[in-house]
Amino acid sequence: MKHFHISTVAAEKLLALWRQMRSEHNLIKLKNDVATRWNSTSDMFCRICEVQEPVDAAIVVLENQWLTSNKWKTLSEVCQVLKPFESITNEVNTKQ
């Protein structure tokens, strides 16, 4: 979600919408993937799905429709598929 990391306008809008929509929850920052860690992509996908509502609202307000409902569904499905692989990776890493 580099868009929210490189655009201060987008980041501020997301933060404002987060506070408006989820004021009772602690702020959860978006994650970016790292080329050398496959599971960082999984983390990024799952994190954006956790905060879909404020992210979706920010996208609408910013008039930047790059995450359609089909893409949100795909992201959610990818997270489910990658969960077992992430669990195995974490287990292997803790045994090393």
N, C-alpha and C positions, 0 to 999 in steps of 0.2 A: 504494500500500500504506500508506495513511494510518494504518490500524489499528496498525501496528507503530511508527509515528512518534508517535502521540498517546497510546498506552498503554505506560507504563513496564513494566508486568507482562509484556505481550506482547513488548516489545523485549528484556527480560532473558531471557525464556524462549527466544526465537529465538537470542539470542547463546549461551546455554548449550547449546542443541541444535547450533548451528553448531560450537562447540568440540568437542562430543562426536562429531559425525558427520564433520566435515571438519577435524580438528585439523591436518592437514598442509598445508592451504590457508590463504592469507591471507583475512581477513574481507572479504566483499563486501557492501556496504551496499545496501539496497533504494533504489530511486529513486521519486520521485513525479512525476506529470506536471505540466506548466506550461501554463496555458490559452493562452498566446501562442506556444507552440512545439508544432506537431503531432508532431514527431519525439520529443518528450519522452515521449509516450504509448507510442510504439514502444519507446523505451529502457526504460521502466518494465515493459512486458510482457516484453521479452527478459530483463531482469535477474531478474525473479521466476522465469522459466523456468530460468535458470542455477542458481538456488538452491532449486529445487522441493523437494528432499528435506527440508532442515531447516525450510522454511516449512510444508510439509505436516505434518511432525511437530509443529510448534508449534501449528498449527491444531487438531490432534487433541487435544493435551494441554490446550489452552485451551477445549476443547469448543465450538469455533466453526467449524462446518462450512460455510463460505461459498465454498470452492473445491472443487468436486466434480471427479471424474476427467474428466467431460465439459468442464468449464470449463478445466482444465489443458490438455486437448487443443486446445481452441479458442484459448487463449493461444499455444500453440506454433505453431499454424497461422497465426495473425495475424502473429506475428513473421516467419515465412517470407514471407508476402505483402508485408509492409512493408519488408523488407530492400532491394529494389531502389530503392524510393522514398527510403529513408534514404541510400543510396549516392549517388543523384543529388543530393539536397539537400546532402550534404556536399561533393560535387564543385563544385556551383554556389557554395556559400559560400566555398570556398577560392580560387575565381577572382575573387571580388569584392575 
